[in-house]
Amino acid sequence: MLYREAGQFKTTYEADAAIFPIRQDRVAMAVILAVAFVVVPLVATPYLFSAILIPFLILSLAALGLNILTGYAGQLSLGSAAFMAVGAFASYNFVLRVPGIPLLVAFTAGGLSAAAVGIVFGLPSLRIRGFYLAVATLAAQFFILWCLSKIGWFTNYNPSGVITAQPIVILGYTFDTPPAKYLLVLTIVAVMALAAKNMARSNVGRQWMAIRDMDIAAEVIGIRPMRAKLLAFAVSSFYCGVAGALFAYAYLGTVEPEAYNLDLSFRILFMIIIGGVGTVLGSFLGSAFITLLPIVLSTTVTFLDTSLHFNIPSSVASNLELMVFGGLIIFFLIVEPHGLARLWQIAKEKLRLWPFPH
């Protein structure tokens, strides 16, 4: 009853093409943004900022980048963490070697560097697809991390390979507290998520989806597969590169290759599988799920040991997260391949008819 669009008439093309055409969606988004920007900084603890909210937002941006490539363009990638590493190291070197460069410009340049690398490793997509393309991007994961570890210029010849990220200073203001870093990350992620939402609904997004559904038919109707696929790799890598820079500067505080290992690439892939492939919302739902799951499991195991005296073996407790991850992926692939975003869409469809039977 509360989620019906009856009586909401669209009289212009702009209204019909609005990103949130239903009034309830616009109100809900305004409330979510108000809570995120105003309420959360007032009530959240430093632990909540540093351990949950900031990594959740950054990983949501990385998952959004992978979703652009895999969900919308249909090109499977296992090298998301490597492109994040390119963005992080490129941003560090831009700040280090270009005097006076604004940090946001360095982040953008880091994203563009990741986009350039993404185009190079996206060239195999012009000839191969599916499993073979995944293997090619997996090779990018190992090759990029090897270069960052072995070529001393990238780490400013630091013998340990772990370098401290420069302070976050924008327009003379230093973002050195967890709430300040959270607001910076939230602003960047919100703007880029809105851009991705609009991009998916544009002519470029429709080209990506045509390539994803049937590339031969898309080429027949005039879409250029080479341009569409390489653009998808570039945009996806740009998003991952910016996420990698934020991961180093706002979350870790260090720039190190080992932070962007293969495990992170698989976690980002799990996010879009669980959250929903081909949806902006699914990237955020999957990131929230993956970020909160280890905390919930740790709390549950502690409760079972201390309160109920289950005496769970340490070997089981240490591998419980991996077992649950695997089980959930199998569950979602069987029960709801479109993930949590599809479940939310079904819930909205039921709200439109409630309380009437259907």
Secondary structure as GFF3:
##gff-version 3
##sequence-region A 1 358
A	DSSP	alpha_helix	13	16	.	.	.	ID=ss1
A	DSSP	alpha_helix	23	34	.	.	.	ID=ss2
A	DSSP	pi_helix	35	39	.	.	.	ID=ss3
A	DSSP	alpha_helix	40	43	.	.	.	ID=ss4
A	DSSP	alpha_helix	46	47	.	.	.	ID=ss5
A	DSSP	pi_helix	48	53	.	.	.	ID=ss6
A	DSSP	alpha_helix	54	66	.	.	.	ID=ss7
A	DSSP	pi_helix	67	72	.	.	.	ID=ss8
A	DSSP	alpha_helix	80	97	.	.	.	ID=ss9
A	DSSP	alpha_helix	103	122	.	.	.	ID=ss10
A	DSSP	three_ten_helix	123	126	.	.	.	ID=ss11
A	DSSP	alpha_helix	131	150	.	.	.	ID=ss12
A	DSSP	three_ten_helix	152	155	.	.	.	ID=ss13
A	DSSP	beta_strand	163	164	.	.	.	ID=ss14
A	DSSP	beta_strand	169	170	.	.	.	ID=ss15
A	DSSP	beta_strand	173	174	.	.	.	ID=ss16
A	DSSP	alpha_helix	178	200	.	.	.	ID=ss17
A	DSSP	alpha_helix	203	213	.	.	.	ID=ss18
A	DSSP	alpha_helix	215	220	.	.	.	ID=ss19
A	DSSP	alpha_helix	225	246	.	.	.	ID=ss20
A	DSSP	pi_helix	247	252	.	.	.	ID=ss21
A	DSSP	beta_strand	254	255	.	.	.	ID=ss22
A	DSSP	three_ten_helix	257	260	.	.	.	ID=ss23
A	DSSP	alpha_helix	262	275	.	.	.	ID=ss24
A	DSSP	alpha_helix	280	306	.	.	.	ID=ss25
A	DSSP	alpha_helix	314	335	.	.	.	ID=ss26
A	DSSP	alpha_helix	339	353	.	.	.	ID=ss27
###
